[in-house]
Amino acid sequence: MSRYVSESLRTKVENRANGICEYCLITIEDTYFGGGIDHIISLKHRGQTEFENLALACQPCNRSKGSDLGSLSESSKFLVRFFNPRTDEWSENFRLNPNGEIEFLTEIGEVTAIILGFNNQVKNC
Ligand SMILES: [Zn+2]
């Protein structure tokens, strides 16, 4: 199980994402710390270093997610997985409000927005 993401694989992931964090949709170029390649299912949980399991993520999203796969939903108290950029539609789980904040629409959106700190990222940078 390799952590190493080759330069060509990294470029493929960055191009698929159009340079945008696949979780919070910030343009990586506009961030101070840049972005990284996230293992959607972390290596710790037997995710693989392969194109379909990788996502472009800004540093606050990547750092906050770490090797986690999900969290407890405040509304249902159930363990809920995070948003998966490969299998979930962003607009079904989140929306931008007029203040530019990300609101969640589902439990998947809820746990993802809270744990990744979508609306706290200015403080986390
Ligand atoms: Zn992000």
Boltz pocket constraint, residues with backbone or C-beta under 6 A from the ligand:
constraints:
  - pocket:
      binder: B
      contacts: [[A, 21], [A, 22], [A, 23], [A, 24], [A, 25], [A, 26], [A, 57], [A, 58], [A, 59], [A, 60], [A, 61], [A, 62]]
      max_distance: 6.0
